[in-house]
Amino acid sequence: MRSEKEMMDLILGTAREDDRIRAVWMNGSRTNPNAKKDIFQDYDIVYAVTDVSSFTAGHSWVDRFGERIIMQMPDASAWPKDEPREAFAYLMQFEDGNRIDLTLVPSQNVSDIMEKQESLTKILLDKDDQLPKIDPPNDRDYHVKKPTEAEFLSCCNEYWWVSLYVAKGLWREEVLYAKGMLDGPVRAALIQMLDWKVGIEHDFKISMGKFSKELRHYLDKTTWQRLLETYPTVDIEQIWQTLYLMADLFHDVAKHNAEMLDYHYNEKEEQYVRNYLKRIRNNEI
């Protein structure tokens, strides 16, 4: 596997040799001072170029970065179809285990683009001295945000509302539908509530990472185990049990958060939904 120095020399060497590339910056976990370093961290690189189309007219130029296992070009993909944009991305997985996510952006718009860059951005090259001065990389853009009471109540409402969709799917024995709802919007609301719990405990100066992957490091062992137990198989009975487990966990965390934030929690809404779930479960509709 090529070292970090070898990869950075290749990335910056390519930029220095090509007059069309006017600036380079990097973001993502490699610039995050709080991220654990490992061999699977991508090189999230942006090239600001004078003419994006001169690069995308043919794609063989990226061969210089190494032997690839697979490459994806989301901006040229037929599925899933992304909205058209001025930028163009090459996502490259190499044989040696390294990965580069390289995005080309027009250098003419570099000031506007930089204003929208995340707080983990680190400038690597600026041939024209045109990039604005930015703070050292930090993860503040990814901190768990303190919810307003309206946001908190809406999350609770969403959880209990969509729980009924799971029950409907189970009653119909539509396992894929029920599991899709359970692992989609229902779980999303639960994870959001857990994120807020950790945020409260750390004064909302903490990041949970993509898909809240860092929760395991911050939840107490009991809560973490309760969360793990909410990942079911496709057995209808087990999904029912999982729905109840998730409801209990959501209730406990939401009540805790409401108390800590001095927010109202809608007990009546929860109880109505729980009663209706029971009626569906027992064929009492």
Stockholm file with secondary structure:
# STOCKHOLM 1.0

chainA/1-285         MRSEKEMMDLILGTAREDDRIRAVWMNGSRTNPNAKKDIFQDYDIVYAVTDVSSFTAGHSWVDRFGERIIMQMPDASAWPKDEPREAFAYLMQFEDGNRIDLTLVPSQNVSDIMEKQESLTKILLDKDDQLPKIDPPNDRDYHVKKPTEAEFLSCCNEYWWVSLYVAKGLWREEVLYAKGMLDGPVRAALIQMLDWKVGIEHDFKISMGKFSKELRHYLDKTTWQRLLETYPTVDIEQIWQTLYLMADLFHDVAKHNAEMLDYHYNEKEEQYVRNYLKRIRNNEI
#=GR chainA/1-285 SS CCCHHHHHHHHHHHHHHCTTEEEEEEESGGGCTTSCCCTTCCEEEEEEESCHHHHHTCCGGGGGGCCEEEEECGGGCSSSCCCCCSCEEEEEEETTSCEEEEEEEEGGGHHHHHHTSCTTCEEEEETTSCSCCCCCCCCGGGBCCCCCHHHHHHHHHHHHHHHHHHHHHHHTTCHHHHHHHIIIIIHHHHHHHHHHHHHHHTTTCCBCCGGGTTHHHHSCHHHHHHHHTTCCCSCHHHHHHHHHHHHHHHHHHHHHHHHHHTCCCCHHHHHHHHHHHHHHHTTCC
#=GC SS_cons         CCCHHHHHHHHHHHHHHCTTEEEEEEESGGGCTTSCCCTTCCEEEEEEESCHHHHHTCCGGGGGGCCEEEEECGGGCSSSCCCCCSCEEEEEEETTSCEEEEEEEEGGGHHHHHHTSCTTCEEEEETTSCSCCCCCCCCGGGBCCCCCHHHHHHHHHHHHHHHHHHHHHHHTTCHHHHHHHIIIIIHHHHHHHHHHHHHHHTTTCCBCCGGGTTHHHHSCHHHHHHHHTTCCCSCHHHHHHHHHHHHHHHHHHHHHHHHHHTCCCCHHHHHHHHHHHHHHHTTCC
//
